[in-house]
Amino acid sequence: MDNWQQGRPAGGRRGPGPDGAAGGGAEPPLPPSLNPRGAGAAGPRGAGAPGAGAPGPRRPIPGGAPRPASNGVPGGPGGDPRPVPPGGGQPPRRRRSRKRIAAYVALGLVGALLATAVGTYAWADSKLNQQNVLAGYDGRPAAGKGTNWLIVGSDSRDGLTDAQKQQLTTGSDEGKRSDSMMILHIGSSGNTLMSIPRDSWVPIPAHLDTAGTGKTVPATTSKINSAFNNGGGPLLVETVEKNTGLHIDHYAEVGFAGFVGIVDAVGGVHMCIDKDIQDKDSGLNLKAGCQTLNGQQSLAFVRQRHQMADQDLGRMRNQQKFLSALAHQAANPGTLLDPFELYPLIDAGLGTLIVDKGTGLTDLAGLFEAMRSVSGGNGKSITIPIANSDYHTPDGQSAVKWDPAKSKQVFDALKNDSPVPTF
């Protein structure tokens, strides 16, 4: 009998262990020639005792199929613990976990939202009425620090039916004239919304006749709104730039129809009125107190001036107040993130809004956010400093004369993006 069989009880059972309990002893190691686990292997499968040799090859699975390996390769180390069915083939797949399914659903929803956002952006961008308003010319001021918008409210009746003209008390004048104009400066020293009186008495540059004759209209001095009346946005931009020294980076113009549509699309604008207002020319009839103005009421509010002591200057204060309130509501996350409010806003406003060629949706978002910050106290609303609000022109008109020294201080501050002085 070989030495390795001597301590083994009959029948192949293990003998008593060291504590005398039956079956408690460890089986002596097999000789290398008969040990299927490899030389020096001992102890339980897969865990050798200290000092033991490396484990040998695994015993084959009955049926001839190779034992799956923990690395995913049959017979290799560290493998897939799933059993390989007899005769080979792929192991059965595990049932997908609920977490994995939830992850797939979340990814699908994110993809759908991204596709919707891209589609909405493309649709809205196509609604913009972009025109070559910022045309270059000799002597144009260089770009300064920050960003300057020229915002124009016109009395254009385009898009209004005869019934709407009567309802809004707009009259039926053809063409368009400027009802209001403002410069919005967006900069690191705070945002500034500066109104330009439409009756400002300023030099108007020479320009081509808009009637299509090809003739040049010589330079003259007149009210600034005549630049818009006679040459549209391009001539108004050039007039503003030459009289202020500021470089206009973006242009936005909205008519009566677009203004009413935007206000109604956001559900009206909440305003607090100091006193009762009745204005026959604009059709406005409001009681004092806080209330929500619809599109028709809002248009009348920003146009009315005859019951004010300072006429056009008082109207500009109302326009600044109203536009800040409108921007605050339109730029509200509740509006921008709700498609049932955002789509009507875009559809109502962008179709009648005229912007320069370089303006996109992100620029308009910056415009509304800057105006929202002004209304929130992170900026200021001013009017160009005035020396005489009832200047009598050589041809007998009443106009507004700027204060040359104070105006220059304001313009220089905006150009250099420094704090605007207060007078």
C-alpha positions in Angstrom: 0.0 0.0 0.0 1.3 3.4 -0.9 2.2 5.8 1.9 -0.6 8.3 0.9 -3.3 5.5 1.6 -2.1 4.5 5.0 -4.0 7.0 7.2 -7.3 6.6 5.2 -10.1 4.5 6.7 -11.8 1.8 4.8 -14.5 2.7 2.4 -12.8 5.9 1.5 -14.1 7.8 4.6 -12.0 10.3 6.4 -10.7 9.3 9.8 -11.2 11.1 13.0 -9.9 14.6 13.3 -7.4 15.9 15.8 -10.2 16.5 18.3 -11.4 12.9 18.0 -14.6 13.7 16.2 -15.4 11.4 13.4 -14.8 12.8 10.0 -13.1 15.9 11.4 -9.7 15.2 10.0 -8.3 16.7 6.9 -7.7 14.6 3.9 -4.0 14.1 3.2 -2.7 15.6 0.0 -2.6 13.5 -3.1 0.6 12.9 -4.9 1.3 15.3 -7.8 0.7 12.6 -10.3 -2.8 11.9 -9.1 -3.9 15.4 -7.9 -6.1 17.0 -10.6 -5.7 20.4 -8.9 -2.0 20.6 -9.6 1.1 20.1 -7.6 1.1 21.4 -4.1 -2.6 22.2 -4.1 -4.5 21.6 -0.9 -7.6 22.7 0.9 -10.8 23.8 -0.5 -11.3 24.5 -4.2 -10.1 28.0 -5.3 -8.5 28.8 -2.0 -5.1 27.3 -1.3 -3.6 27.1 2.1 -0.7 29.3 3.0 2.4 28.1 1.2 0.4 26.0 -1.2 1.0 26.0 -4.9 -1.1 27.6 -7.6 -4.4 26.0 -8.3 -4.6 23.7 -11.3 -7.1 23.3 -14.0 -10.7 22.9 -13.1 -12.4 19.5 -13.5 -14.5 19.2 -16.6 -18.3 19.6 -16.5 -20.1 16.3 -17.3 -21.3 16.3 -20.8 -18.1 17.5 -22.4 -18.9 21.2 -22.2 -16.0 23.4 -21.2 -16.3 25.1 -17.8 -17.0 28.8 -18.2 -14.3 31.1 -17.1 -14.6 34.2 -14.9 -13.2 36.4 -17.7 -15.9 35.5 -20.1 -13.7 33.0 -22.1 -14.4 29.3 -21.5 -11.7 27.8 -19.5 -9.9 31.1 -18.6 -9.5 32.7 -15.2 -11.8 35.2 -13.5 -14.8 34.6 -15.7 -18.5 34.7 -16.3 -20.1 32.6 -13.5 -23.1 31.8 -15.5 -23.1 28.1 -16.5 -22.7 27.1 -20.1 -25.5 24.7 -21.3 -24.5 21.2 -22.4 -23.3 21.2 -26.0 -22.1 24.8 -25.9 -24.0 27.9 -27.0 -24.7 31.2 -25.3 -25.4 31.3 -21.6 -28.9 32.5 -20.6 -29.3 36.3 -20.3 -30.2 37.8 -17.0 -33.5 39.7 -16.7 -32.9 43.4 -17.0 -33.1 45.3 -13.7 -35.6 48.0 -13.1 -32.9 50.6 -12.6 -31.5 49.9 -16.0 -34.9 50.2 -17.6 -35.5 53.5 -15.8 -32.2 54.7 -17.1 -33.2 53.9 -20.6 -36.5 55.7 -20.2 -34.7 58.8 -18.7 -32.3 58.8 -21.6 -35.2 58.6 -24.1 -37.0 61.5 -22.4 -33.8 63.7 -22.4 -33.4 62.9 -26.1 -36.9 63.9 -26.9 -36.6 67.1 -24.9 -33.4 68.0 -26.8 -35.0 67.3 -30.1 -38.0 69.5 -29.1 -35.7 72.3 -28.0 -33.7 72.2 -31.2 -36.9 72.2 -33.3 -38.4 75.0 -31.3 -35.2 77.1 -31.7 -35.1 76.5 -35.4 -38.8 77.4 -35.7 -38.5 80.6 -33.6 -35.3 81.7 -35.3 -37.0 81.4 -38.7 -39.7 83.8 -37.4 -37.2 86.7 -36.9 -37.5 89.5 -39.4 -33.8 90.3 -39.9 -32.9 93.4 -41.9 -29.7 95.2 -42.8 -30.2 98.0 -40.3 -26.6 98.4 -39.1 -25.1 99.5 -42.4 -21.5 100.7 -42.3 -20.6 104.2 -43.3 -17.5 106.5 -43.1 -16.7 107.8 -39.7 -18.9 105.3 -37.8 -17.9 105.2 -34.0 -15.8 102.2 -33.0 -17.3 99.6 -30.8 -16.9 100.4 -27.1 -17.2 98.3 -24.0 -20.4 96.5 -23.2 -23.3 96.1 -25.6 -25.7 98.8 -26.9 -29.2 98.1 -28.2 -31.3 100.7 -30.0 -34.9 99.9 -29.2 -37.6 101.6 -31.3 -41.4 101.6 -30.9 -43.0 102.6 -34.1 -46.6 103.5 -35.0 -46.7 101.0 -37.9 -50.2 99.6 -38.5 -48.9 96.6 -40.4 -50.7 93.5 -39.4 -53.8 95.3 -38.1 -57.2 95.0 -39.7 -59.5 98.0 -40.1 -61.5 96.8 -37.2 -58.4 96.5 -35.0 -57.3 100.0 -36.0 -60.6 101.3 -34.9 -60.6 99.3 -31.7 -57.1 100.4 -30.8 -57.7 104.0 -31.7 -54.6 104.0 -33.9 -55.9 105.8 -36.9 -55.1 104.6 -40.5 -51.9 106.5 -41.3 -49.7 104.8 -43.8 -46.0 104.2 -43.3 -44.4 104.4 -39.8 -43.1 107.0 -37.4 -41.2 106.5 -34.2 -43.3 106.7 -31.0 -40.4 106.0 -28.7 -36.6 105.2 -28.8 -34.3 104.0 -26.2 -30.7 102.9 -25.8 -30.2 99.9 -23.6 -26.5 99.5 -22.4 -25.6 96.1 -21.1 -22.3 96.2 -19.2 -20.2 95.2 -16.2 -21.0 98.4 -14.3 -24.8 97.7 -14.5 -27.4 98.0 -17.2 -28.7 101.4 -18.2 -32.0 102.1 -20.1 -31.7 105.6 -21.6 -34.7 107.2 -23.3 -34.2 109.6 -26.3 -36.9 112.2 -26.7 -38.4 111.8 -30.1 -38.5 115.6 -30.5 -34.7 116.0 -29.8 -33.3 118.7 -32.0 -30.2 117.2 -33.6 -28.2 117.1 -36.9 -29.5 114.5 -39.4 -26.9 113.1 -41.8 -27.2 113.2 -45.6 -28.9 110.2 -46.9 -30.5 108.7 -50.0 -34.1 109.5 -50.8 -36.2 106.6 -49.7 -38.7 107.3 -52.6 -36.3 105.4 -54.9 -35.2 108.5 -56.9 -31.5 107.8 -56.2 -31.1 111.4 -55.1 -29.2 112.4 -51.9 -31.1 114.4 -49.3 -28.6 116.9 -47.8 -27.7 117.0 -44.1 -30.0 119.2 -42.0 -31.0 119.8 -38.4 -34.4 118.5 -37.3 -36.3 116.4 -34.8 -34.6 113.0 -34.4 -37.8 111.1 -35.2 -37.6 112.6 -38.7 -34.6 110.4 -39.3 -36.8 107.4 -38.7 -39.6 108.8 -40.7 -37.4 109.6 -43.7 -34.8 106.8 -43.7 -36.1 104.1 -41.4 -33.9 102.1 -39.1 -30.6 102.6 -41.0 -30.8 106.4 -41.0 -32.0 106.5 -37.3 -29.0 104.3 -36.2 -26.5 106.6 -38.0 -28.2 109.7 -36.5 -28.1 108.2 -33.0 -24.4 107.1 -33.4 -23.2 110.4 -34.7 -25.0 112.5 -32.1 -24.0 110.3 -29.1 -20.6 108.8 -30.2 -22.0 105.4 -29.2 -21.6 102.3 -31.4 -25.0 100.5 -31.8 -24.4 96.7 -31.6 -28.1 95.6 -32.0 -31.4 97.0 -33.2 -34.9 96.0 -32.3 -38.1 97.6 -33.6 -41.7 96.7 -32.8 -45.0 98.1 -34.2 -48.5 98.4 -32.8 -49.6 94.9 -33.7 -46.5 93.2 -32.3 -46.7 95.2 -29.1 -50.3 94.2 -28.5 -49.7 90.6 -29.4 -46.7 90.2 -27.0 -48.6 91.7 -24.1 -51.6 89.5 -24.6 -49.4 86.4 -25.1 -47.9 86.8 -21.6 -51.3 87.2 -20.1 -51.1 91.0 -19.7 -48.7 93.2 -17.6 -49.2 94.1 -14.0 -48.9 97.8 -13.4 -49.7 100.2 -10.5 -51.3 103.4 -11.7 -50.8 106.5 -9.5 -54.0 108.3 -10.5 -57.0 108.0 -12.8 -56.1 108.3 -16.5 -58.5 109.4 -19.2 -57.1 110.2 -22.6 -59.4 110.7 -25.6 -56.6 110.5 -28.2 -55.3 107.1 -27.1 -58.7 105.8 -25.9 -57.3 105.1 -22.4 -59.6 105.0 -19.4 -57.9 103.6 -16.3 -58.6 103.9 -12.5 -55.8 104.4 -10.0 -54.5 101.3 -8.4 -52.6 98.1 -9.2 -54.1 96.1 -12.1 -53.3 93.9 -15.1 -53.3 95.7 -18.5 -54.2 93.8 -21.6 -52.7 94.5 -25.0 -55.1 97.2 -26.0 -54.8 99.0 -22.6 -51.0 98.7 -22.6 -50.7 100.3 -26.1 -52.9 103.2 -25.0 -50.9 103.6 -21.8 -47.5 103.9 -23.5 -48.9 106.3 -26.1 -50.9 108.7 -24.0 -49.3 112.0 -22.9 -51.8 114.9 -23.2 -52.9 114.9 -19.6 -49.3 115.1 -18.4 -47.7 118.4 -17.5 -44.4 117.6 -19.3 -46.1 115.8 -22.2 -43.6 113.7 -24.1 -41.1 113.5 -21.2 -43.9 112.1 -18.9 -44.8 109.6 -21.6 -41.2 108.4 -21.7 -41.2 107.7 -18.0 -44.4 105.6 -18.5 -42.8 103.7 -21.4 -39.7 102.9 -19.4 -41.8 101.7 -16.5 -44.0 99.6 -18.7 -41.2 98.0 -20.8 -39.4 97.0 -17.6 -42.5 95.4 -16.2 -43.1 93.6 -19.6 -39.6 92.3 -19.7 -39.8 91.1 -16.1 -42.8 89.0 -16.9 -41.7 87.8 -20.4 -38.2 86.7 -19.0 -39.8 84.9 -16.1 -38.7 81.3 -15.9 -42.3 80.3 -15.6 -42.9 81.8 -19.0 -39.8 80.6 -20.7 -40.1 77.0 -19.5 -43.8 76.6 -20.2 -44.3 75.8 -23.9 -48.0 76.8 -23.7 -46.9 80.4 -22.8 -43.6 80.5 -24.7 -44.9 79.5 -28.1 -47.7 82.1 -28.2 -45.2 84.7 -27.1 -42.8 83.9 -29.8 -45.5 83.6 -32.4 -47.1 86.9 -31.5 -43.9 88.9 -31.1 -41.2 87.7 -33.5 -43.3 87.9 -36.6 -43.6 91.7 -36.2 -40.3 92.4 -34.6 -37.6 93.8 -36.8 -34.0 93.2 -35.8 -30.5 93.6 -37.4 -28.9 90.8 -39.4 -26.6 89.8 -36.5 -29.4 89.3 -33.9 -30.5 85.8 -32.9 -32.7 84.3 -30.2 -29.9 84.3 -27.6 -29.3 88.0 -28.2 -33.0 88.7 -27.6 -33.0 86.6 -24.5 -30.1 88.8 -23.2 -32.1 91.9 -24.1 -35.1 90.8 -22.0 -32.9 89.7 -19.2 -31.1 93.0 -19.1 -34.3 95.0 -19.1 -35.6 92.6 -16.4 -32.5 93.4 -14.3 -33.2 97.2 -14.7 -36.7 96.7 -13.3 -35.3 94.6 -10.5 -33.0 97.3 -9.3 -29.7 96.1 -10.8 -29.6 99.0 -13.2 -31.0 102.4 -13.8 -33.5 104.2 -16.1 -32.6 107.7 -17.3 -33.3 110.2 -20.0 -30.7 112.1 -22.0 -29.9 115.2 -19.9 -32.0 118.1 -21.3 -31.2 121.8 -21.3 -34.5 123.0 -22.8 -37.7 120.9 -23.2 -39.5 123.7 -25.1 -36.9 124.9 -27.5 -38.4 127.0 -30.3 -36.8 126.1 -33.7 -36.2 128.5 -36.5 -39.2 127.2 -38.4 -41.5 127.7 -35.4 -41.6 124.2 -34.0 -41.3 123.1 -30.4 -38.4 120.7 -29.8 -36.1 119.4 -27.1 -32.5 120.5 -26.7 -29.9 118.3 -25.0 -27.6 119.6 -22.4 -24.2 119.3 -24.2 -21.9 119.0 -21.2 -24.0 116.6 -19.2 -25.0 114.5 -22.2 -21.3 114.0 -23.1 -20.6 112.7 -19.6 -23.4 110.2 -19.9 -22.3 109.1 -23.4 -18.6 108.7 -22.4 -19.6 106.6 -19.4 -21.6 104.3 -21.5 -18.9 104.1 -24.1 -16.3 103.2 -21.4 -18.7 101.0 -19.5 -18.2 103.0 -16.4 -20.9 104.1 -13.8 -23.3 106.6 -15.3 -23.4 110.0 -13.5 -26.6 111.1 -11.8 -27.6 114.7 -12.2 
